[in-house]
Amino acid sequence: MKIKTFKWLTTIVIFSGFLGLSVFIIDKNLAVLTPWEHSYDFVRDNRFISRLYPNESLVLPQKDETGRNYQAVRGYPVHFEVKVKNNFTRGRVSIEYKNKSGQPIELGKLENPSTGEYDWRVLSDPRSMLNKRLPSVKKDQQKSTDINIRLRGSFEFYFWADKDLLDLEIEHFDINRHAGADPVELEIFDRETQIYHEIIKDDGVAEGNGQLNFLSNFGVQEFLGQKGWYKLSWKAGEDVVTNSIKINSPVVLFSDKIFLTEDLSIHYPQLKKKEYSEFWVQADYLSFFTPHRESKQTILLNSQEFQLNEILKYKTADLRDYSKPVKVYSKIGDLKMRTNGFISFKPFDHFSFQDKKENAQVNNENSDDWQTKSLEFLLSPKNYYSYGDFDRFIFSFWVPFARLDEQKFKINRIKIEFE
């Protein structure tokens, strides 16, 4: 009898252990196979989506005439946090909102709390300045562009092709060659269609003499088929520095953001010393950010002084009163810049934009209708807030020309989806 009881208890223990292990495995891995979503409606708290904060930048939740709950924003920045299981790799954040401020609003995910760096995306742009409307190109005898300003990490630019064959050369190097691979992804688009794709291997590969490469040249000769505008996307980590770009195009326009690097000739004698950079901007605003005290400086905007006197914080220059492109003159340093327009490293003499006021396109976001926008974010490889099985991500709203107490940006719902 005792033996039978022992066998019966042993069977129960084994089965319970198997069942517990199965539940653990399902809990850890089933989420990878099934999407995971939650919503915050400003009525009931959600354990995975925090309330907006800080309180001084917000009005208490209210109801509109239809009974819909919302919260109005009266100052910036405004943040919310998302808690998600750490076996997800990407997510989608959807915001239901009204934007009657007349200004662009961006949503960003905090990438690095030590530097304050965000991955910013445009959530709402009522004016849709330029709307990526590219300029008309004048006839110009200069058929190529040489860019000798050093850029760190990723960038995108538009280029005008007046020949069927693209001839491109990018010289780059890895400033941290001994700490992991830093491949680069290069893409070229004709409108939204990808016509070229290449993964460029890490430049820190030992040569036959045992020495590591320093400067790497990557060339592209690609048949384009027709004249017109094309977009180039260069996706790289911030350890990758582009030393120069040569392209058989008279016009190269960088968009969204660029990262100018400090004078690296101190560390690499092979490089030519550079003290200043100059470029031209056609946009509503240009925001500057530096992580280093050494890069604080006075920047000239058409000879007008702009003080970049803080670190780890974006400072925004309002360019709306300039009808023509603005010349920017800065000392060489680690400078990250963001804009809603275009940046050129040579004068805009050989092509022309419409006047800003004529080119501004007001869309239906100024109506009384609620709008919904969804933005996708990668959740890896970096995460700085992990608690057991969960990761915590911080999102923020940013407005270039925020005015206090306007209360013209209202949020009705936040939804998160992860997979």
Secondary structure, DSSP 8 states (H G I E B T S, - for coil): -HHHHHHHHHHHHHHHHHHHHHHHHHHHHHHHHS-EEEEE-SSS-BTTB---B-GGGB---EE-TTS-EEEEE-SS-EEEEEEEETT--EEEEEEEEEE-SSS-EEEEEEEETTTTEEEEEEEE-SS-SGGG---EE---S---EEE-S-EES-EEEEEEE-SSEEEEEEEEEETTTTSS---EEEEEEETTEEEEEEEE--S--B-TTS-B--SEEEEEEEE--SSEEEEEEEE--TTEEEEEEEES-S-EEEEEEEEE---GGGT-TTS----EEEEEEESSEEEEE-S-GGG-EEEEETTEEEEE--SSS-EEEE-TT-SS-EEEEEESS-EEEEEEEEEESS-GGGEE---HHHH----GGGSSS-EEEEEEEE--S--S-EETTEEEEEEEEE-TT--TT---EEEEEEEEEE-
